[in-house]
Amino acid sequence: MMLENKVAVVYGGGGSIGSAAAAGFAREGATVYLAGRTQEKLDKTANAIRAKGGKVETRVLDALDEKAVDAFVDEVVKQAGHIDISFNLISVGDVQQPLNEISVDDFLQPITITMRTQFLTTRAASRHMMKQKSGVILTFGGGGPQTVAGLGGFKISLDATEGLRRQWAVELGEYGIRVVTLKTGGIPESLADTFAPRDEITESITNETLLKRAATLEDVGNVAAFVASDLARTITSTEINISAGALVD
């Protein structure tokens, strides 16, 4: 039980990737607090975790709301006594179009949402982690030179997240707080069944890997749990590449 007695907060806990991370944390013994916009989705994740003996609480929350985020984290600490892991996995409302065709508002939307929520959720957690001299902040996506046409501001939002991750890592390191990004080359399971080009994208993701198999949601949960644990206590200010070789460092 790598995360026994740990407390984890997962934003976007009703989404597929957020659910996978939460399940991984709970499986390794953490008490998980799920935050998201839709109670029904949060309940689905929570019920699946409880069915396997995991400890989980839910809260409907808008991660763009500064006061709400601060109050939520303060409440978690008041109830649980501490916060050890914060993982922001909310959707960022990206509109994917070529840059010459996209509107300014649609271009900026994922960048603005990403920066605001990643800053707010990290700051809320770090204020408590600094006092206890420990903690782990996780982000998801990763930056780097790889991209494709037609992504609008989405890839740029990932690169911006990495810049913020580096800054937080530098400023929080002296307090024993680690900041790490998980990056994949895409997770076919996270694509909705109703998404028309699902099979085509799944094949593309798989073919681009060196191992000829893409990361699964379970892989995300497993790696997130490891990185958040004390077994990874020397890892900070970096990316963990779980792309099966699709993204070559």
N, C-alpha and C positions, 0 to 999 in steps of 0.2 A: 504494500500500500504506500506508494511513493508520496501521496499527498494527504496522509492521515493527519487530522487536526488542522488542516489548511482551510481557508475560506476563499472562495473564488467568486468573482462577479463576471458575468458574461452578458454583454450588450448584444442585441440581435439574437437573443436566445431562442426565438421561435423559428429562425431560419435554419436551413439544412446544415450549414457550416457551424453556426452557433450551437445548434443541437449536438453536433458531433463533438465539439470541444467540451461542452458541458457534460456530456456522457463520459468522455475520457477523464475529466477531472473527478466526477462522482465515482467512477469505477475504481479510481485510485485512492478513494477515501475522503475527498474534499467535500465540504458543505458548499453547495452551489446556489448562488442567487442569480436568477434569470431576469433580465430586463428587456422589454420590447414594447412595441406599440399595440399588439393584438393579444388579448388575454387567451383567446382560443388556441392560438399557435403556441403560446407559452405553456398552456395546460397540457398540450399534446407532448411537448418535450418533457415537462415535469413528470407526467404520468409514466412515460417510458422509463425515466430514470428511477422513479419510485418502485416500479415493477421489478427492478433488479436490485432493490435494497438501497438505493442511493438517497442522499439527503439533499433536498432542493426546495427553494422558495421562489416565488414569482412576484414581479411588480410591473405593472403597465407604466411605461416611462417614455418620454420624448427626449432622446439623448442630445437634442439641440437646445434644450432648456437648461440654462446654467443653474438656476436655483433648484430645479427639480433633481438634476444630477448630484449636486452637492448634498441635498437633503437625503437622497436615496443612499449614498455612500455613508453619510453620517449615521443613518438608521441601521445600516448593515453592521457597522462597527459597534454601535450601541447594543445591538442584539447579540452579535457573535463575539464581540470583544476585540476583533482585529480583522484586517483584510490582507490577504497574502498574494492574490492573483487578480489582475484586471485585464480582460480581453474584450476589445471592442470589435464586433463583427456586424455592425448594422449595414444595411444596404444604403447606397449613396445616390440613388436616383439618377444614374448616368444615362445620358442620351448618346448613342453611338452613331455618329455621322462623320463624314470627311470634314476637315477643318474649314474648307472653303464653302461648305454648305450649312454648317451648324450656326445657330444663333449665339450671341454672346451669353445670354442667360443660360441656355442649355449647356454651353461649353463650361461655364463657371460652376454650375450646380454641383457636380460631384467633388470638385476641388474645395468649394466652400463648405459643403456638408462634412467632408472628410476632415478638413482642418479643424473645424469648430468642434465636432464631436470627439475626435482623437485628443484634442487639447483639453477639453472639459473633463472627459472621463479619466484621463491620465492625471490631471491636476488634482481631481477629487480624491483619487486613490493615493497619490504620492504624498499628500499632506498627512495622511495617517501612517503610511509606510515609513516616512522619514522619522517619525517619533519612535517606531518600533525597530528602526535600523534594518529593515529587510522588506522584501517584496519583489514581485515580478510583474512587469507590464508587457503584454503581448500585443502585437499588431499582425495583420494578415495582408498578403498580396505581394509585397516586394517591388523593388524598382529595378534599375539596370537599363542597359541599352536595347534590350529586346522589345520590339513592338510591332504592330501591324497597322495598316491604314484603316481609317474609319472609326477610330475609338473615341473621337471627340476629346473630352477632358478626362476620361477615365484613367488612362495610363499615367497622365500627368498627376492625377490625384494620388496614385500609388507612389510616384517619385517624391511627391511632396510629403507623404507620410514617412518615407525613409529619412528625409531631411529632419523632420520633427523628431523621429525616433533617435537619430544621432544626438540631437540637442538635449533631449530628455536624458539619454544615457550618460552624457557628460555631466549634467547638472545633478543627477541623482546617484551617481556611482559612489560618492563618498558616504552615502547613507546606506550602502549595501543593497540598493535597489537595481535590479537588472531590467534591461529593455531589449526585447528581441522580436524580430519579425519572422513569421513563417511564410514561405512562398511556394507556390505550386505552378505548374504549367496549365492548370485547369483541372476541375474535378467533374467528370461526366455525371456523377450521381446528383450533383447539385443543380443540374439543368431540369427544368420542369418537364414532365411527360408531355404536356401540351405544346411545348416549344417546337415549332415546325422543323427546323434544321437540326434537331437534337442528335439524330444518328450520324449526320454528316460531321457535326462538330466533335462528337465523341470519337469518331474514327480519326479525325485530324489531330486531336489532342494525343491520342494513343500513338499514332504514327510518328509524332514528333519527339517521343521519348526515346532514350537510349535503351531502356529496358523493355520497350514495347508493351508497357502497361502503365496506365495512369494512376495517380494517387487516388485513394478512396476516402470517403468520409471517415471511416474507421482509422485510416492512417493519420488523418488530421488530429483526431482525438488522442491517439497514442502518442504522437510526437509532441502535441501541445502539453500533455500531462508530463512527459519527460522533461521538456524544457522548463516547465514551471516548477519542477521538483528540485530538491537540493542536490540530486545527482548531476544536475547541469549548472552547479553554482559558479562555475568559472566562465559561463557563456553570457556575454552581454554586448550591446552595441553592434549587433551583426544580424545577418539573415540565416535562417535554417532552411536549406533548399531541399524540399521534398517533391521535386518535380519529376523524379525518375529519369533525370537527365535531359528533360525538355529545355531547361534553362541551364546552359553551361556556364559555370563561373570562370 
